[in-house]
Amino acid sequence: MESLKYDRFLDLKGLECPLPVVKSREEIARMVVGQILKVVATDSGSLRNFQAWTNTAKNVLLVAQAIDGRDGDAWFSHYIRKIQ
């Protein structure tokens, strides 16, 4: 699913909860309805945090997945469509 097209990208690796959601909320507020934001984060809690946020913010979480890096590190990739 990494080939999904997106309009904006945030690299939030190294940030802990709640900063990945806070920064994503700020970025998506500047976007146009229908655009997709891709976010990568290293906070394992981001999987459940992005799900909760998109449900309450009425955006669509298209994809949330764990990615294993070449150096053994893992990060989490999220694709969010702005719908309002």
C-alpha positions in Angstrom: 0.0 0.0 0.0 3.0 2.3 0.1 2.3 3.2 -3.5 -0.9 5.1 -2.5 -0.7 8.7 -3.8 -0.8 11.5 -1.3 -0.8 15.3 -1.4 1.2 16.2 1.7 3.7 14.3 3.8 4.8 14.6 7.5 7.8 12.8 8.9 7.0 12.7 12.6 9.5 10.0 13.6 10.8 10.4 17.1 7.8 12.3 18.4 5.8 10.8 21.2 2.0 10.9 21.9 0.2 13.2 21.4 2.5 15.1 19.1 2.0 13.0 15.9 -1.8 13.6 16.1 -1.4 17.2 17.1 0.9 18.0 14.1 -1.2 16.0 11.7 -4.4 17.8 12.8 -2.6 21.2 12.2 -1.5 20.0 8.7 -4.8 18.6 7.7 -6.5 21.8 8.7 -4.5 23.6 5.9 -5.5 21.0 3.3 -8.4 20.9 0.8 -11.2 18.5 1.2 -10.4 15.3 -0.6 -6.6 15.6 -0.3 -4.6 12.8 1.4 -2.0 13.3 4.1 0.7 10.7 4.6 2.3 10.5 8.1 5.1 8.4 9.3 5.8 8.0 13.0 7.8 5.8 15.3 5.4 6.0 18.2 3.7 2.6 18.3 0.6 4.2 20.0 0.1 6.1 16.7 -1.8 3.2 15.3 -4.6 3.5 17.8 -4.3 7.3 18.2 -4.8 8.0 14.5 -7.8 5.6 14.4 -9.4 7.4 17.3 -8.6 10.9 16.0 -9.9 10.2 12.5 -13.1 8.8 13.8 -13.8 11.8 16.0 -12.6 14.3 13.5 -14.6 12.7 10.7 -11.7 12.2 8.4 -10.9 8.8 6.8 -7.9 6.7 7.8 -7.3 4.9 4.5 -4.2 2.9 5.7 -2.4 2.4 9.0 0.5 -0.1 8.8 3.7 -1.0 10.5 6.8 -0.8 8.3 10.1 -2.7 9.1 13.1 -0.6 8.3 16.3 -2.0 6.8 18.2 -1.2 10.0 15.8 -3.1 12.2 13.8 0.0 13.2 10.1 0.1 12.7 7.8 3.0 11.9 4.1 3.4 11.2 2.6 4.8 8.1 -0.8 6.5 8.0 -2.8 7.8 5.1 -5.6 10.2 6.0 -8.2 11.7 3.6 -9.7 15.0 4.6 -13.4 14.8 4.1 -14.6 18.1 5.8 
